[in-house]
């Protein structure tokens, strides 16, 4: 017979062996003890109320004497749940079982000031389950709030997985794909959110569209230094009526009232006070995982700047890094968004989602990944939208071309200008000599055409310009590639000059395909890139790898240099865009817009002239009249 009764001021529970019941008993009463001699369980008398509830749940007979015992109330009183603004507050007498279970609810933390447990309203579903399990009464207003939160979470989940939205932005000059409209709708409603789409899906355009749609100006864009010029170009293309300014270096800037201010991460620490005074309404952090280290100066500066954004303003964090890669990186970014309290603070976040623990030297380790499904669901409900190319196949063309603008440092700018001056002098001299021989004006079109398209020396000197331009782009390329690798992408990097290919291969510790290579070495390079999950990059020489090689393990190619002819450009692109490719391919072109790059790419992207040379007489003259900035 199963029975609960009192003996010598101890509760005695006699019950036949039932594994499920014993497990429940141990879970509910950590201090329960098994008496081997008398074959029963003993429970502390302080657990009387809980013991009676347990007996009722498991159909255990309760001695009448126990029903007439009145235990003194706990000094704190009965457990109760209240709602204060957007915070759930729980008052509970200390009892290890319900308290320990309460601690496991995401976002819950002890407040020493109020001497209550606090939790965000987003944790209400878990709190309701906890209260029901421990027979804690739930007030009507809490139940009503729970119903509101449930509907809200369902709405946010639908919003995060929408494939399109009714978004119309008349002033936006670029067309949004359906999934991008859904992203703008999500960001508009959330205001403070991650836009975490896979690389190549247009996070930047969605951020600009959201800012324009909400009309939250002025806006501040913080990005890697190598992308400041790229952002300026994107704004000019998408929103030509908007004004921009870029802060370079760490000297006190002369700031004007513009719609967009662009600054690189290395400068925000020294410029944070000047930026604060601008009273921005929107903050955009591109490659926001640059703020993954909570102790870094740029992370602290970003938090400082984020606090100046009004509550009705936008904070948009753009990153292609999936949650599961390193959840700890999201904690400082959630602080920038102002959402970390909804996870119980940064350290509660580390403990629940990063498996935080102290190592043998007493140092906290936060590099794990735990409860990732829960984290993903919670983030999507709160502030996270991510689409991958495989999910938006119907929206995307089979191949997409993406331009990344960059700038030239002073060293390479000097070298480029020197080479350009040499070319200009040589070119002018040759024109004048030929004109004197033929009695023709040196600027005649026929004279220009002769040296632009037929003279071998012209191509040699133009090649020198290309080489200097490529060298100047290597640091920017390495930074971009690292960001792409961090988001889980394999990248094929294409270049023309042998020295550039070898430099990139050494810097990235990556295999390469280059002219003069042993056939077996080339095959080994392809196999390593294809089969080794730790091999994220391969560098290919455009001349050596433009034909016959299949590299469809990647669907992203970066051109550090472009070839002379459109035909060779498209043949190189076909290394990833061919039979065997199951994802839309993206071709990224790293371009310095004030160098020879622009003149080459303008022709390469003219699809009606694929067989024509990339350099024409008119373009030669344009190159001679252009200097980098």
C-alpha positions in Angstrom: 0.0 0.0 0.0 1.3 3.5 -0.8 1.1 5.8 2.1 2.4 9.2 3.4 2.4 9.7 7.2 4.1 11.4 10.1 6.5 9.6 12.5 8.9 11.2 15.0 8.6 14.6 13.3 9.6 13.1 9.9 7.5 12.4 6.9 7.5 8.7 6.0 6.7 7.6 2.4 6.0 3.9 1.8 5.5 2.9 -1.8 6.3 -0.1 -4.0 9.2 0.3 -6.4 8.3 2.3 -9.5 11.2 3.8 -11.4 9.2 6.7 -12.8 7.9 7.5 -9.4 11.3 7.2 -7.7 12.8 9.5 -10.4 10.1 12.1 -9.7 10.6 11.8 -6.0 14.4 12.4 -6.2 13.8 15.4 -8.6 11.2 17.0 -6.2 13.0 16.2 -2.9 16.8 16.4 -3.2 17.0 15.7 0.6 14.8 12.6 0.6 16.6 9.6 2.1 16.0 5.9 1.6 15.9 3.9 4.9 17.3 0.5 4.0 16.3 -1.1 7.3 12.7 0.0 7.4 12.2 0.0 3.6 10.8 3.5 3.3 11.6 7.1 2.3 12.0 9.9 4.8 11.3 13.5 3.9 11.9 16.8 5.8 8.7 18.0 7.6 9.4 21.4 6.0 8.4 19.9 2.7 4.9 19.0 3.9 2.9 21.0 1.4 5.0 19.8 -1.5 4.8 16.2 -0.1 1.0 16.3 -0.1 1.0 17.6 -3.7 3.4 14.9 -4.7 1.2 12.2 -3.0 -1.9 13.5 -4.8 -0.1 13.4 -8.2 1.0 9.8 -7.6 -2.2 8.4 -6.0 -0.5 7.9 -2.6 -2.8 7.7 0.4 -2.3 10.7 2.8 -2.7 10.2 6.6 -5.5 12.4 7.9 -3.1 13.8 10.6 -1.1 15.5 7.9 -4.1 17.3 6.5 -4.6 19.0 9.8 -1.1 20.2 10.4 -0.5 23.9 9.7 3.1 24.7 8.9 4.4 28.3 9.6 4.7 30.5 6.6 8.1 31.2 5.1 9.5 34.6 6.1 9.2 35.8 2.5 5.7 34.5 2.2 4.0 32.5 -0.6 5.4 32.4 -4.1 3.9 35.0 -6.4 4.4 36.3 -9.9 3.9 39.9 -10.9 4.4 42.0 -14.0 6.3 45.3 -13.8 6.6 47.1 -17.2 8.3 44.5 -19.4 9.8 42.5 -16.6 8.3 39.4 -14.9 9.1 39.5 -11.1 8.9 36.3 -9.0 8.9 36.2 -5.2 9.6 32.7 -3.9 10.7 31.3 -0.5 14.0 29.5 -0.9 13.4 25.9 -1.9 16.2 24.3 -3.9 14.0 22.4 -6.3 11.8 25.2 -7.8 14.6 27.8 -7.5 17.2 25.6 -9.3 14.6 24.9 -12.1 13.8 28.6 -12.2 17.5 29.4 -12.8 17.4 27.3 -16.0 14.8 29.5 -17.7 16.5 31.7 -20.3 16.8 35.3 -19.2 16.0 34.7 -15.5 18.3 36.3 -13.0 18.3 37.3 -9.3 17.9 41.0 -8.5 19.6 41.7 -5.1 17.9 45.1 -4.9 14.3 43.9 -5.2 15.2 40.5 -3.7 13.1 39.0 -6.5 13.8 36.9 -9.6 13.5 38.9 -12.8 12.8 37.6 -16.3 11.8 39.3 -19.6 8.3 38.8 -20.9 9.7 36.7 -23.7 10.4 34.0 -21.1 6.7 33.8 -20.0 5.9 30.5 -21.7 8.7 28.8 -19.7 7.7 30.5 -16.5 4.1 29.4 -16.9 5.3 25.8 -17.4 7.5 26.1 -14.3 4.7 27.5 -12.2 2.2 24.9 -13.3 4.7 22.1 -12.5 5.2 23.4 -9.0 1.5 24.2 -8.4 2.2 28.0 -8.2 -0.9 30.1 -8.8 -0.8 32.2 -11.9 -2.5 35.6 -11.7 -5.0 36.5 -14.4 -3.0 39.4 -15.7 0.1 37.2 -16.1 -2.0 34.6 -18.0 -3.3 37.4 -20.3 0.2 38.6 -20.9 1.2 35.0 -21.7 -1.4 34.9 -24.4 -0.2 38.2 -25.8 3.4 37.0 -25.8 2.4 33.7 -27.5 0.7 35.5 -30.3 3.5 38.0 -30.6 6.1 35.2 -30.9 4.0 33.4 -33.5 3.8 36.7 -35.5 7.6 37.3 -35.2 8.3 33.7 -36.2 6.2 34.1 -39.3 7.8 37.5 -40.1 11.3 35.9 -39.8 10.4 33.2 -42.3 8.4 35.3 -44.7 9.5 35.1 -48.4 8.2 38.5 -49.4 6.4 41.6 -48.1 4.4 44.6 -49.3 7.2 47.1 -49.3 7.3 50.1 -51.6 10.1 52.6 -51.4 9.7 55.1 -54.3 13.1 56.8 -53.7 15.0 53.6 -53.8 16.7 53.3 -57.2 17.6 49.6 -57.0 15.0 46.9 -57.1 14.6 44.6 -54.1 14.2 40.9 -54.5 11.1 39.4 -52.7 13.2 38.0 -49.8 14.9 41.4 -49.4 11.5 43.1 -49.1 10.8 40.5 -46.3 14.1 41.5 -44.7 13.2 45.2 -44.8 9.7 44.5 -43.3 11.4 42.5 -40.5 14.0 45.1 -39.7 11.4 47.9 -39.9 9.2 46.3 -37.3 12.1 45.1 -35.1 14.2 48.4 -35.3 17.1 46.8 -33.5 18.1 43.6 -35.2 20.7 41.4 -36.9 20.4 41.0 -40.7 22.4 37.8 -41.0 21.8 36.6 -44.6 24.4 34.5 -46.3 27.1 36.4 -48.1 26.0 37.7 -51.5 22.3 38.2 -50.6 22.4 41.9 -50.3 22.5 42.8 -46.6 23.8 46.3 -47.3 20.9 47.1 -49.6 18.4 45.9 -47.1 20.0 48.1 -44.4 19.8 51.2 -46.7 16.3 50.3 -47.7 15.2 50.0 -44.1 16.7 53.4 -43.2 15.0 55.0 -46.2 11.7 53.2 -45.4 11.7 54.4 -41.8 13.2 57.8 -42.7 15.5 57.6 -39.7 18.2 60.1 -40.6 21.0 61.0 -40.1 22.6 57.5 -40.2 26.0 56.3 -39.1 27.7 53.4 -40.9 30.6 51.6 -39.2 32.4 49.1 -41.3 35.8 47.6 -42.1 38.1 50.4 -43.3 38.5 48.6 -46.7 34.7 48.9 -47.3 34.2 52.6 -46.6 34.4 53.5 -50.3 32.2 50.5 -51.2 29.5 51.8 -48.9 29.7 55.3 -50.4 29.2 53.8 -53.9 26.3 51.7 -52.8 24.5 54.7 -51.3 25.1 56.7 -54.5 23.6 53.8 -56.5 20.6 53.0 -54.3 19.8 56.5 -52.9 21.5 59.1 -55.1 19.5 61.9 -53.4 21.2 61.2 -50.1 24.4 62.9 -49.0 27.4 61.1 -47.6 30.7 61.9 -45.8 33.5 59.6 -44.8 35.7 60.0 -41.7 39.3 59.0 -42.5 42.1 58.7 -39.9 42.0 59.8 -36.2 42.3 63.5 -36.5 39.4 65.7 -35.4 37.0 65.5 -38.3 35.2 68.4 -39.9 31.7 67.0 -39.9 28.7 68.4 -41.8 25.1 67.7 -41.7 24.7 64.7 -44.1 22.4 61.8 -44.4 25.1 59.2 -44.0 28.4 59.3 -42.2 30.8 56.4 -42.9 33.7 55.4 -40.7 36.0 52.4 -40.3 36.2 50.3 -37.1 39.8 51.3 -36.2 38.7 55.0 -35.9 35.5 54.8 -33.8 37.2 54.7 -30.4 39.0 58.1 -31.0 36.0 59.6 -32.8 33.1 58.4 -30.5 32.5 61.7 -28.9 32.3 63.5 -32.2 30.0 60.8 -33.5 27.8 61.0 -30.4 27.3 64.8 -31.0 25.8 64.1 -34.5 22.7 62.7 -32.9 22.2 59.8 -35.4 18.9 58.1 -35.7 20.2 55.0 -37.3 23.4 52.9 -36.6 24.5 50.3 -39.1 27.4 48.0 -38.2 28.7 46.1 -41.2 30.5 42.9 -40.4 29.3 43.3 -36.9 31.3 40.3 -35.7 34.2 42.8 -35.5 32.6 43.6 -32.2 32.7 40.0 -30.9 35.3 40.8 -28.2 33.7 42.6 -25.3 37.0 43.9 -24.1 38.1 45.4 -27.4 38.2 49.2 -27.7 36.0 49.2 -30.9 33.4 47.1 -29.1 33.2 49.4 -26.2 33.1 52.4 -28.5 30.3 50.8 -30.5 28.3 50.2 -27.3 28.8 53.8 -26.3 27.6 55.1 -29.7 24.6 52.7 -29.7 23.4 54.1 -26.5 22.9 57.5 -28.2 20.5 56.1 -30.7 16.9 57.0 -29.6 14.5 54.2 -28.7 12.5 54.7 -31.9 15.7 54.7 -34.1 17.3 51.8 -35.9 20.3 49.7 -34.9 21.1 47.2 -37.7 23.9 44.6 -37.3 25.0 43.0 -40.6 26.9 39.7 -40.3 27.0 36.5 -42.4 28.3 34.4 -39.5 25.8 31.7 -38.4 24.8 31.4 -34.8 26.1 27.9 -34.4 29.7 28.9 -35.3 30.5 30.6 -32.0 27.5 31.8 -29.9 29.7 33.7 -27.6 30.4 36.2 -30.4 26.7 37.3 -30.2 26.7 38.4 -26.6 28.6 41.7 -27.1 26.5 42.4 -30.2 23.3 41.8 -28.3 24.6 44.4 -25.8 25.0 46.8 -28.7 21.4 46.1 -29.8 20.2 46.5 -26.2 18.8 43.0 -26.0 21.2 41.2 -23.7 19.0 41.6 -20.6 16.4 39.5 -22.4 18.9 36.6 -22.0 19.6 37.3 -18.4 22.8 39.3 -19.0 26.0 38.4 -20.8 27.2 35.8 -18.3 23.9 34.0 -18.2 24.1 34.0 -22.0 27.6 32.5 -21.9 26.5 29.8 -19.4 23.4 28.7 -21.2 24.4 29.0 -24.8 28.3 28.7 -24.7 28.7 25.9 -22.1 30.8 28.4 -20.1 33.1 26.7 -17.5 36.2 27.4 -15.5 39.3 25.5 -16.6 42.0 24.1 -14.4 43.6 27.6 -14.1 40.4 29.3 -13.1 39.8 31.0 -16.4 36.4 31.1 -17.9 36.0 29.3 -21.3 33.1 30.4 -23.5 34.0 28.7 -26.8 31.3 26.0 -26.7 27.8 25.9 -28.3 24.9 24.6 -26.2 21.1 24.9 -26.6 21.7 26.3 -30.1 18.2 25.4 -31.3 16.7 27.3 -28.4 19.0 30.2 -29.1 18.2 30.4 -32.8 14.4 30.3 -32.1 14.7 33.0 -29.4 16.9 35.2 -31.6 14.5 34.9 -34.6 11.6 35.9 -32.4 13.5 38.8 -30.9 16.1 40.2 -33.4 17.5 37.9 -36.0 16.8 37.2 -39.7 18.9 34.9 -41.8 18.3 33.5 -45.3 20.7 31.3 -47.2 21.0 31.1 -51.0 19.5 27.6 -51.1 16.3 29.0 -49.5 15.8 31.9 -52.0 16.8 30.0 -55.2 13.6 31.1 -57.0 14.4 34.7 -56.3 18.0 34.7 -57.5 19.4 34.5 -61.0 21.8 31.5 -61.6 24.8 33.8 -61.3 25.1 37.2 -59.6 27.8 39.8 -60.0 28.8 41.8 -56.9 31.2 44.8 -57.0 33.3 45.6 -53.9 34.9 49.0 -54.1 38.1 49.8 -52.3 40.8 52.5 -52.0 44.5 52.7 -52.5 47.0 53.4 -49.6 49.5 56.2 -50.0 52.4 53.9 -50.8 50.7 52.3 -53.7 49.1 55.5 -54.8 52.6 57.1 -55.2 53.7 54.0 -57.2 50.7 54.1 -59.4 50.9 57.8 -60.1 54.6 57.4 -61.0 53.9 54.6 -63.4 51.0 56.6 -64.9 53.2 59.6 -65.4 55.8 57.5 -67.2 53.1 56.1 -69.4 51.7 59.6 -70.1 55.1 60.9 -71.0 56.0 57.9 -73.2 52.6 58.0 -74.9 52.8 61.7 -75.7 56.3 61.4 -77.1 55.3 58.5 -79.4 52.3 60.4 -80.6 54.4 63.5 -81.4 57.1 61.5 -83.2 54.6 59.7 -85.4 52.7 63.0 -86.1 55.9 64.7 -87.2 56.7 61.8 -89.6 53.3 62.0 -91.1 52.6 65.7 -90.8 49.6 65.0 -88.7 48.1 66.6 -85.5 49.4 64.5 -82.5 45.9 64.3 -81.1 44.4 62.8 -84.2 42.2 59.8 -83.6 44.2 57.6 -85.9 47.4 58.4 -84.0 45.8 57.6 -80.6 44.4 54.4 -81.9 47.7 53.2 -83.3 49.5 53.4 -79.9 46.5 52.3 -77.9 45.8 49.0 -79.6 48.8 48.0 -81.6 52.0 49.0 -79.8 53.3 46.3 -77.5 54.9 48.9 -75.2 51.5 50.3 -74.4 50.2 47.0 -73.0 53.4 46.5 -71.0 53.0 49.8 -69.3 49.3 49.2 -68.7 50.2 45.9 -67.2 52.4 47.7 -64.7 49.4 49.8 -63.6 47.4 46.6 -63.2 50.1 45.0 -61.1 50.4 48.0 -58.7 46.6 48.1 -58.4 46.4 44.4 -57.6 49.2 44.7 -55.0 47.3 47.5 -53.3 44.2 45.4 -53.0 45.8 42.4 -51.3 45.2 43.6 -47.6 41.5 44.4 -48.5 41.1 41.0 -50.2 42.6 39.1 -47.2 40.2 41.0 -44.9 37.2 40.2 -47.1 38.2 36.5 -47.5 38.6 36.1 -43.7 35.0 37.5 -43.2 33.7 35.1 -45.8 35.5 32.1 -44.3 34.1 33.1 -40.9 30.6 32.8 -42.3 31.4 29.2 -43.5 32.1 30.0 -47.1 34.7 28.4 -49.4 36.2 30.9 -51.8 37.9 30.6 -55.2 40.2 33.6 -55.6 41.2 34.5 -59.2 44.2 36.7 -60.1 46.4 37.3 -63.2 49.9 38.0 -62.0 52.0 35.1 -60.8 53.4 37.0 -57.8 49.8 38.0 -56.7 48.7 34.3 -56.8 51.7 33.1 -54.8 51.4 35.9 -52.2 47.7 35.1 -51.6 48.5 31.3 -51.4 51.2 32.0 -48.8 49.1 34.4 -46.8 46.1 32.1 -46.7 48.1 28.8 -46.5 45.9 27.7 -49.4 46.5 25.5 -52.5 46.9 27.2 -55.8 46.6 26.5 -59.6 49.3 28.3 -61.5 51.1 28.1 -64.9 54.0 25.7 -65.2 52.6 23.5 -62.4 53.0 19.7 -62.4 49.7 18.2 -63.5 49.6 16.0 -60.3 50.2 19.1 -58.2 47.3 20.8 -59.8 45.0 17.8 -59.3 46.1 17.6 -55.6 45.3 21.3 -55.2 41.8 20.7 -56.5 41.2 17.6 -54.4 42.3 19.3 -51.3 40.0 22.2 -51.9 37.1 19.9 -52.8 37.4 17.2 -50.1 39.1 18.9 -47.1 36.5 20.8 -45.1 39.3 22.7 -43.4 40.6 24.0 -46.7 38.4 27.1 -47.3 40.3 28.8 -50.2 42.0 28.1 -53.4 43.9 30.7 -55.5 43.8 30.3 -59.3 45.8 31.9 -62.1 43.3 33.2 -64.7 45.4 32.0 -67.6 46.2 28.6 -66.1 42.8 27.7 -64.7 40.3 29.3 -67.1 39.7 26.0 -68.8 38.8 22.4 -67.7 38.8 22.7 -64.0 35.7 22.1 -61.8 35.6 23.9 -58.5 31.9 23.7 -57.7 32.6 23.0 -54.0 32.4 26.8 -53.8 29.7 29.0 -55.2 31.7 32.2 -54.5 34.5 33.6 -56.6 36.6 36.7 -55.9 38.4 38.4 -58.7 41.4 40.4 -57.3 42.3 41.1 -60.9 40.2 40.9 -64.1 41.5 39.5 -67.4 41.9 41.6 -70.5 39.0 40.0 -72.4 35.4 39.3 -71.5 35.6 35.8 -72.9 38.4 34.8 -70.5 36.5 36.4 -67.6 33.4 34.3 -68.2 35.5 31.2 -68.8 37.0 31.7 -65.3 33.6 32.3 -63.8 32.6 28.9 -65.2 34.9 27.1 -62.8 32.2 27.4 -60.2 29.1 28.0 -62.4 28.9 24.7 -64.3 27.3 21.3 -64.1 27.6 20.0 -60.5 26.8 23.4 -58.9 23.6 23.2 -56.9 23.6 26.8 -55.5 23.4 30.2 -57.2 26.9 31.4 -57.9 28.1 34.8 -56.9 31.1 36.5 -58.6 32.7 39.2 -56.4 34.8 41.8 -58.1 37.3 43.8 -56.0 37.7 47.2 -57.7 39.5 50.4 -57.1 37.2 52.8 -59.0 39.9 55.5 -59.6 42.3 53.1 -61.3 42.6 51.0 -64.5 40.2 48.5 -62.8 37.1 50.6 -63.7 38.0 50.8 -67.4 38.5 47.0 -67.6 35.3 46.1 -65.7 33.1 48.5 -67.7 33.8 46.4 -70.8 33.8 43.1 -69.1 30.2 43.6 -67.9 29.0 44.6 -71.3 27.4 41.3 -72.2 27.0 42.1 -75.9 30.7 42.5 -76.4 32.2 39.4 -75.0 34.7 38.8 -77.7 35.9 42.4 -78.0 39.2 43.6 -76.3 38.8 45.0 -72.8 40.9 48.1 -73.7 39.9 50.4 -76.5 41.5 53.6 -77.8 39.0 55.8 -76.0 39.6 53.9 -72.7 43.4 54.3 -73.0 42.9 58.1 -73.1 40.5 57.9 -70.1 43.1 55.9 -68.2 45.8 58.5 -68.9 43.5 61.2 -67.6 42.7 59.5 -64.3 44.6 59.3 -61.1 43.7 57.4 -57.9 42.4 59.1 -54.8 
